[in-house]
Amino acid sequence: MASPRQPSPQPGLMGLLLVLLVMCPTLGWAQSADEPEDQGVGLLVGVRGVGEIWQEPLLIRELGRSSRFGGSGFLSYRAWRFLSADLEVGYHRLTGTEHGTSSGNLGTESTTFELVPLSLSVSAAHRIGSVEVFAAVGAAFTVFTHSARALTVSGTKVGPTFQLGARWDTGLVQPSIRRDARNPLKSADVELVLGRRQHQPFGIGEGLDLSAWRVGVGLLARM
């Protein structure tokens, strides 16, 4: 039996995210023209702890929960000034109980969900003092496997993804006092991020809707 379809996110929330995403590149252009040249490119590598809030009824019913806190790896390459290409990959494995089986034994068969959220996005950043604010837009690919005794279903959901966040330099990395020993690590940053992964936008699509609101905290190395 098909799961009941949940209403799509409120247009106002999606509109607000889009407006903020459009504004961020404009702020980036306003950065000081005398910014040091070596700040134009760089690499960010780190990990994030991410909480996801789901809306798929089957996930909520079988797992007995509507959210999950997990981990992900993050890579961002700043190619030019305030523009970067980002990659994030996470993993979730959860067990639940299937309600309504062919044998008639309700609530007795265990199920397993495996989710691999992956996103490719372009981000724009702007530094305000010691804080860097950023926004990103891109594509989300969520690979999933739903396993039960009678059936295993797997696939990939594709849709847009949006993120807003801020990063702070922890001050843990100090420049070397030796001129001939340049430290490749520029800083260690802490970040906070709020995002949305959207599948089946505007109610278009069928099957599992793996859309989620995402809130995370990360620790990143800036090179």
C-alpha positions as CSV (number, residue, x, y, z in Angstrom):
1,M,0.0,0.0,0.0
2,A,1.4,3.4,-1.0
3,S,2.3,5.7,1.9
4,P,0.1,8.8,2.3
5,R,1.7,11.8,0.7
6,Q,2.8,14.6,3.0
7,P,2.2,18.2,2.0
8,S,5.1,19.9,0.4
9,P,7.1,22.5,2.4
10,Q,5.6,25.9,2.8
11,P,6.4,28.1,-0.2
12,G,7.3,31.0,2.2
13,L,10.2,29.0,3.7
14,M,11.5,27.9,0.4
15,G,11.2,31.5,-0.9
16,L,13.2,32.9,2.1
17,L,16.0,30.4,1.5
18,L,16.1,31.4,-2.2
19,V,16.3,35.1,-1.4
20,L,19.1,34.6,1.0
21,L,21.0,32.5,-1.5
22,V,20.7,35.2,-4.1
23,M,21.9,37.9,-1.7
24,C,25.0,36.0,-0.6
25,P,26.9,36.4,-3.9
26,T,26.0,40.1,-3.9
27,L,27.7,40.4,-0.5
28,G,30.7,38.5,-1.8
29,W,31.3,41.1,-4.6
30,A,31.4,43.7,-1.9
31,Q,34.5,42.3,-0.3
32,S,37.6,44.6,0.0
33,A,39.6,44.9,-3.2
34,D,42.8,44.7,-1.3
35,E,42.1,41.3,0.2
36,P,45.3,39.2,0.2
37,E,45.8,37.2,-3.0
38,D,46.2,33.9,-1.2
39,Q,42.8,34.1,0.3
40,G,41.2,33.7,-3.2
41,V,41.7,29.9,-3.3
42,G,41.8,27.2,-0.7
43,L,40.6,23.9,0.5
44,L,38.3,23.0,3.4
45,V,38.2,19.5,4.8
46,G,36.3,18.3,7.8
47,V,33.5,16.4,9.5
48,R,30.0,17.4,10.5
49,G,27.5,16.1,13.0
50,V,24.1,16.5,11.3
51,G,20.6,16.1,12.7
52,E,18.0,15.3,10.1
53,I,14.2,15.8,10.4
54,W,12.3,13.5,8.0
55,Q,8.8,13.7,6.6
56,E,8.4,10.3,5.0
57,P,5.5,8.5,6.9
58,L,7.0,5.0,6.3
59,L,10.3,6.0,8.0
60,I,8.5,7.6,10.9
61,R,6.1,4.6,11.4
62,E,8.6,1.8,11.2
63,L,11.4,3.5,13.1
64,G,9.2,5.1,15.7
65,R,11.1,8.4,15.2
66,S,11.1,11.4,12.9
67,S,14.7,12.5,13.3
68,R,18.2,11.2,13.4
69,F,21.7,12.6,14.4
70,G,24.6,11.2,12.3
71,G,27.9,12.1,10.8
72,S,29.1,13.3,7.4
73,G,32.4,14.2,5.7
74,F,32.8,17.5,4.0
75,L,35.1,18.9,1.3
76,S,35.1,22.4,-0.2
77,Y,37.4,23.9,-2.8
78,R,37.3,27.7,-3.2
79,A,38.1,28.2,-6.8
80,W,37.9,31.9,-7.1
81,R,37.3,34.7,-4.5
82,F,34.0,33.9,-2.8
83,L,32.9,30.9,-4.9
84,S,33.5,27.3,-3.9
85,A,32.5,23.8,-5.1
86,D,31.3,21.6,-2.2
87,L,30.9,17.8,-1.6
88,E,29.2,16.2,1.4
89,V,28.7,12.5,2.1
90,G,26.9,11.1,5.1
91,Y,25.6,7.7,6.3
92,H,22.7,6.5,8.4
93,R,21.7,2.9,9.3
94,L,18.6,2.3,11.4
95,T,16.5,-0.7,12.4
96,G,12.7,-0.7,12.9
97,T,9.6,-2.8,12.9
98,E,7.3,-3.4,10.0
99,H,3.6,-2.7,10.7
100,G,1.3,-4.8,8.5
101,T,2.9,-7.9,7.0
102,S,1.7,-10.6,4.6
103,S,1.8,-13.2,7.5
104,G,-0.6,-11.1,9.5
105,N,1.8,-10.8,12.4
106,L,1.7,-7.1,13.0
107,G,4.8,-5.4,14.4
108,T,6.9,-8.6,14.5
109,E,9.2,-8.3,11.5
110,S,12.3,-6.2,11.7
111,T,13.3,-3.8,9.0
112,T,16.5,-1.9,8.1
113,F,16.9,1.5,6.5
114,E,20.3,2.6,5.1
115,L,20.6,6.1,3.8
116,V,23.6,7.7,2.1
117,P,22.9,11.4,1.6
118,L,25.3,12.9,-0.9
119,S,25.3,16.5,-2.1
120,L,27.2,18.5,-4.8
121,S,26.8,22.2,-4.5
122,V,28.2,25.6,-5.3
123,S,28.6,28.0,-2.3
124,A,29.2,31.7,-1.9
125,A,31.0,33.1,1.2
126,H,31.6,36.5,2.7
127,R,33.8,37.3,5.7
128,I,32.6,39.7,8.4
129,G,35.5,40.2,10.8
130,S,36.4,36.7,12.2
131,V,33.1,35.2,10.9
132,E,32.6,33.7,7.5
133,V,28.9,33.4,6.4
134,F,28.0,31.3,3.4
135,A,25.1,29.9,1.4
136,A,25.0,27.0,-1.0
137,V,22.7,25.6,-3.6
138,G,23.1,22.3,-5.5
139,A,21.8,18.8,-6.1
140,A,21.1,16.1,-3.4
141,F,21.5,12.4,-4.2
142,T,20.1,10.2,-1.5
143,V,20.9,6.5,-1.9
144,F,18.6,4.3,0.2
145,T,18.0,0.6,0.9
146,H,14.9,-0.6,2.8
147,S,15.3,-4.3,3.8
148,A,12.6,-6.5,5.3
149,R,12.2,-10.3,5.4
150,A,9.9,-10.4,2.4
151,L,11.4,-7.6,0.2
152,T,14.3,-5.3,-0.3
153,V,13.9,-2.0,-2.1
154,S,16.7,0.3,-3.1
155,G,17.2,3.3,-5.2
156,T,18.4,6.9,-5.4
157,K,16.4,10.1,-4.9
158,V,17.5,13.2,-6.6
159,G,16.5,16.8,-5.8
160,P,17.7,20.3,-4.9
161,T,19.6,21.1,-1.7
162,F,20.1,24.5,0.1
163,Q,22.3,25.5,2.9
164,L,23.0,28.6,5.1
165,G,25.7,28.7,7.7
166,A,28.6,30.5,9.4
167,R,32.2,29.6,10.3
168,W,34.5,30.8,13.1
169,D,38.3,30.5,13.3
170,T,39.1,28.8,16.6
171,G,42.5,30.3,16.8
172,L,44.1,26.9,17.4
173,V,46.4,27.3,14.3
174,Q,49.1,29.9,14.6
175,P,51.5,30.9,11.8
176,S,55.0,29.6,12.0
177,I,57.7,31.9,13.2
178,R,60.1,30.4,10.7
179,R,60.1,32.0,7.2
180,D,61.3,28.7,5.6
181,A,58.6,26.5,7.3
182,R,55.2,27.6,6.0
183,N,52.3,25.9,7.7
184,P,50.0,24.4,5.1
185,L,47.1,24.6,7.6
186,K,45.8,28.1,7.8
187,S,43.1,27.6,10.4
188,A,40.8,25.2,12.2
189,D,37.2,26.4,11.9
190,V,34.0,25.6,13.8
191,E,30.8,25.9,11.7
192,L,27.0,25.9,12.2
193,V,24.8,25.1,9.2
194,L,21.1,24.9,8.4
195,G,19.9,23.2,5.3
196,R,17.1,21.6,3.4
197,R,17.2,18.5,1.1
198,Q,14.1,18.4,-1.1
199,H,12.9,15.4,-3.0
200,Q,9.6,15.2,-4.9
201,P,9.3,19.0,-5.1
202,F,5.8,20.5,-5.4
203,G,4.4,17.0,-4.7
204,I,5.7,15.6,-8.0
205,G,7.0,12.0,-7.7
206,E,6.2,8.8,-6.0
207,G,7.7,6.3,-3.6
208,L,9.7,7.3,-0.5
209,D,10.0,11.0,0.1
210,L,13.4,11.4,1.7
211,S,13.3,15.1,2.0
212,A,14.7,16.5,5.3
213,W,15.6,19.6,7.2
214,R,19.2,19.4,8.3
215,V,21.0,21.1,11.2
216,G,24.7,20.6,11.8
217,V,27.9,21.5,13.5
218,G,31.3,20.9,12.0
219,L,35.0,21.1,12.6
220,L,37.0,22.0,9.5
221,A,40.6,22.4,8.5
222,R,41.3,25.3,6.1
223,M,44.3,24.8,3.9
